């Protein structure tokens, strides 16, 4: 008689838009349908809906109002009672992770919570409040999962880490379908112009305004910056105004949100990554998978990915002089650049989808066994 499938209820804010959403999509598209029954619940609709296998159930949790917190608690409670999962995994953000974890505990269902890098770095009281609330789901958790080593974190987060016996499961990244090709003639020439790419939300910790201002100090060099991402209308208008003030209209190109920016990766030479706070920076590994070295801020989150002078180069966070110096010191020969590119691809290969799926398979099986015992 075949073993009963483990029923996993996964809660997330939306199906597309950020790193957590991409990892969830990768995971459910590669889990074994013979072993698992998956239900993905979400509270926000987006223009782009990723493709999920037919055996995965998608459930939109319709709230009466964004400001009626009681309504989301009610629909999550009802959905969990209807689904009766063996395991609950709440991802992000707090709108679903807090009620999902508390409802799971009240129903006696094992709960897995995803922990993210904190933003307690002087980004305003709203972020302090949000980060504090973000710790609440871990009070109800049977297992905390992080996609990054807990380096440089604040004590409350490390305390929850110890209490929850947290484990690290690095994100998985789709490797490039084909390697970048450089002709022998191309490799004989020096680098005369550089094409950068930035990928990410227009969030404060991503430091896109800082990046634009720093690049404005390099007008003597030949460079372009293509930006993939979006934010509020005010964010977009402010960035476009900044580009106008710095007279960079012919150098900075806004592409908006693109479901797969990697299809355009052959147009670029480097990824610029000025963030001051991240979980595991998916876009950095994605860029390296496409053969793009990275110019990144020296933060703990990059410590196990970027090696200075090997697959990219560091600069000091929020230091325009340091960023400008790093860009000026980039390889001038195509042959050296090719070596960096090859090292970047080798780095990305350490973050395989298979490793991600196997780790979660073992975790859900263990949690499911607890539920049935």
VOMI-913545 format. One line per 4 residues: number of its first residue (from 1); their letters; for each residue y, z, x of C-alpha. Coordinates in steps of 0.25 Angstrom, whole numbers. Last residue first. Layout:
NUM> A> Y Z X; ...;
This chain:
373> XXXX> 42 63 11; 48 50 4; 62 52 9; 58 56 23;
369> XXXX> 50 44 24; 62 36 20; 70 42 31; 60 38 41;
365> XXXX> 58 24 36; 73 22 35; 75 27 49; 64 18 55;
361> XXXX> 69 6 48; 83 9 52; 79 9 67; 71 -4 65;
357> XXXX> 82 -11 58; 92 -8 69; 83 -12 80; 80 -25 74;
353> XXXX> 94 -28 72; 96 -27 87; 107 -20 94; 102 -22 109;
349> XXXX> 104 -37 108; 119 -35 107; 120 -30 121; 112 -43 126;
345> XXXX> 122 -52 118; 134 -44 125; 128 -46 139; 127 -61 137;
341> XXXX> 142 -62 133; 146 -54 145; 138 -63 154; 145 -75 146;
337> XXXX> 158 -69 149; 155 -69 164; 151 -83 164; 164 -87 155;
333> XXXX> 173 -82 166; 185 -73 163; 178 -61 159; 187 -51 151;
329> XXXX> 197 -43 160; 209 -47 151; 202 -43 139; 199 -29 145;
325> XXXX> 213 -27 150; 219 -31 136; 209 -20 129; 213 -10 140;
321> XXXX> 228 -12 138; 227 -12 122; 220 2 123; 215 6 109;
317> XXXX> 201 8 114; 199 6 129; 193 -8 133; 179 -12 135;
313> XXXX> 173 -25 140; 161 -34 135; 147 -37 137; 146 -32 152;
309> XXXX> 160 -29 157; 160 -16 149; 147 -14 142; 148 -14 126;
305> XXXX> 137 -9 117; 133 5 120; 147 10 123; 153 2 111;
301> XXXX> 154 13 101; 159 23 112; 172 16 113; 178 7 124;
297> XXXX> 185 -4 115; 178 -17 116; 179 -31 122; 166 -37 118;
293> XXXX> 157 -48 123; 153 -58 113; 139 -64 114; 136 -65 99;
289> XXXX> 128 -52 100; 139 -46 108; 148 -48 96; 138 -42 86;
285> XXXX> 137 -30 95; 152 -28 95; 153 -31 80; 143 -20 77;
281> XXXX> 151 -9 83; 142 3 82; 151 14 75; 165 10 79;
277> XXXX> 178 17 84; 189 12 93; 187 -3 90; 193 -13 99;
273> XXXX> 182 -23 99; 185 -37 104; 174 -47 103; 173 -57 114;
269> XXXX> 172 -72 117; 173 -78 103; 171 -91 95; 155 -89 97;
265> XXXX> 157 -77 88; 160 -85 75; 146 -83 68; 148 -68 73;
261> XXXX> 159 -66 63; 148 -64 52; 153 -59 38; 168 -63 42;
257> XXXX> 179 -54 38; 193 -59 42; 195 -70 52; 208 -65 58;
253> XXXX> 212 -73 70; 220 -67 82; 225 -77 92; 235 -87 85;
249> XXXX> 241 -76 77; 243 -67 89; 258 -65 88; 257 -50 90;
245> XXXX> 265 -48 77; 257 -58 70; 244 -52 74; 249 -38 70;
241> XXXX> 252 -44 56; 238 -50 55; 233 -36 58; 242 -29 48;
237> XXXX> 238 -39 37; 224 -38 39; 224 -23 39; 233 -23 27;
233> XXXX> 223 -32 20; 212 -22 23; 202 -26 34; 195 -38 39;
229> XXXX> 186 -43 51; 184 -54 61; 196 -55 70; 197 -67 80;
225> XXXX> 205 -64 93; 210 -75 102; 213 -75 117; 220 -82 128;
221> XXXX> 227 -72 136; 242 -70 138; 243 -64 124; 235 -52 129;
217> XXXX> 244 -41 123; 242 -46 109; 227 -43 111; 230 -28 112;
213> XXXX> 238 -29 99; 227 -36 92; 216 -26 97; 225 -14 92;
209> XXXX> 226 -20 78; 211 -22 78; 208 -8 81; 194 -7 75;
205> XXXX> 196 8 72; 207 4 62; 198 -5 54; 201 -20 52;
201> XXXX> 186 -22 51; 179 -29 63; 177 -41 72; 186 -44 83;
197> XXXX> 184 -57 91; 190 -62 104; 192 -76 109; 195 -77 124;
193> XXXX> 203 -88 131; 201 -93 146; 188 -88 150; 184 -95 163;
189> XXXX> 176 -108 163; 162 -110 169; 155 -103 157; 160 -114 148;
185> XXXX> 154 -125 156; 141 -118 156; 141 -118 141; 142 -104 134;
181> XXXX> 132 -102 123; 132 -89 114; 118 -85 110; 113 -88 96;
177> XXXX> 109 -81 84; 117 -69 89; 111 -55 87; 112 -48 74;
173> XXXX> 116 -33 77; 110 -20 74; 117 -7 74; 113 4 82;
169> XXXX> 104 15 76; 108 28 81; 102 41 75; 108 53 69;
165> XXXX> 101 66 68; 110 70 56; 115 83 61; 117 78 75;
161> XXXX> 125 65 71; 132 74 60; 137 82 72; 140 70 80;
157> XXXX> 149 65 69; 156 79 68; 158 79 83; 166 66 84;
153> XXXX> 160 54 91; 161 49 105; 147 43 105; 138 44 94;
149> XXXX> 129 32 97; 131 21 87; 124 15 75; 123 29 68;
145> XXXX> 112 34 58; 112 48 52; 99 52 46; 96 62 34;
141> XXXX> 111 61 30; 118 70 20; 128 76 29; 129 62 36;
137> XXXX> 135 57 23; 147 66 26; 151 61 39; 159 49 34;
133> XXXX> 168 58 26; 174 63 40; 175 49 44; 183 45 32;
129> XXXX> 192 57 33; 195 54 48; 197 39 44; 207 42 34;
125> XXXX> 214 52 43; 217 41 53; 211 33 64; 212 44 75;
121> XXXX> 198 42 81; 189 49 71; 183 36 67; 168 40 67;
117> XXXX> 157 30 71; 148 29 59; 136 36 54; 126 30 45;
113> XXXX> 119 39 35; 104 40 32; 100 48 19; 86 53 15;
109> XXXX> 86 54 -1; 87 67 -7; 95 63 -19; 106 72 -15;
105> XXXX> 105 67 -1; 106 53 -5; 118 56 -14; 125 62 -2;
101> XXXX> 122 50 7; 126 39 -2; 139 47 -7; 144 48 8;
97> XXXX> 139 35 13; 144 26 2; 159 28 2; 157 34 16;
93> XXXX> 155 20 22; 144 17 27; 129 18 29; 121 26 19;
89> XXXX> 106 25 21; 98 31 10; 83 32 11; 71 33 1;
85> XXXX> 80 26 -10; 80 31 -24; 87 18 -29; 92 22 -43;
81> XXXX> 96 36 -38; 102 30 -26; 110 21 -34; 115 32 -44;
77> XXXX> 119 41 -33; 127 29 -26; 133 25 -39; 138 39 -42;
73> XXXX> 143 42 -28; 151 29 -28; 157 33 -42; 161 47 -37;
69> XXXX> 170 41 -26; 179 34 -36; 189 28 -27; 182 15 -25;
65> XXXX> 180 14 -40; 169 13 -50; 159 11 -39; 149 0 -39;
61> XXXX> 138 3 -29; 133 -11 -25; 118 -11 -23; 111 -21 -14;
57> XXXX> 96 -21 -14; 89 -26 -1; 76 -35 -5; 84 -47 -6;
53> XXXX> 89 -46 9; 104 -43 11; 114 -54 13; 128 -48 16;
49> XXXX> 139 -48 5; 153 -53 9; 164 -51 0; 162 -36 0;
45> XXXX> 158 -26 -11; 159 -11 -8; 150 0 -13; 136 -3 -6;
41> XXXX> 121 0 -9; 110 -6 0; 96 -4 -6; 85 -7 4;
37> XXXX> 70 -6 1; 63 -4 14; 49 -7 21; 45 -20 16;
33> XXXX> 59 -25 16; 60 -23 31; 74 -20 36; 82 -32 42;
29> XXXX> 92 -36 31; 94 -22 28; 98 -18 42; 107 -30 45;
25> XXXX> 115 -28 32; 116 -13 35; 121 -16 49; 131 -26 44;
21> XXXX> 136 -16 33; 138 -5 44; 146 -14 53; 156 -19 42;
17> XXXX> 159 -28 30; 147 -30 22; 138 -23 12; 147 -13 8;
13> XXXX> 149 2 9; 135 6 12; 123 13 6; 109 10 10;
9> XXXX> 97 14 1; 84 13 8; 71 12 0; 59 13 9;
5> XXXX> 48 4 5; 34 10 1; 23 7 10; 13 -4 6;
1> X> 0 0 0;
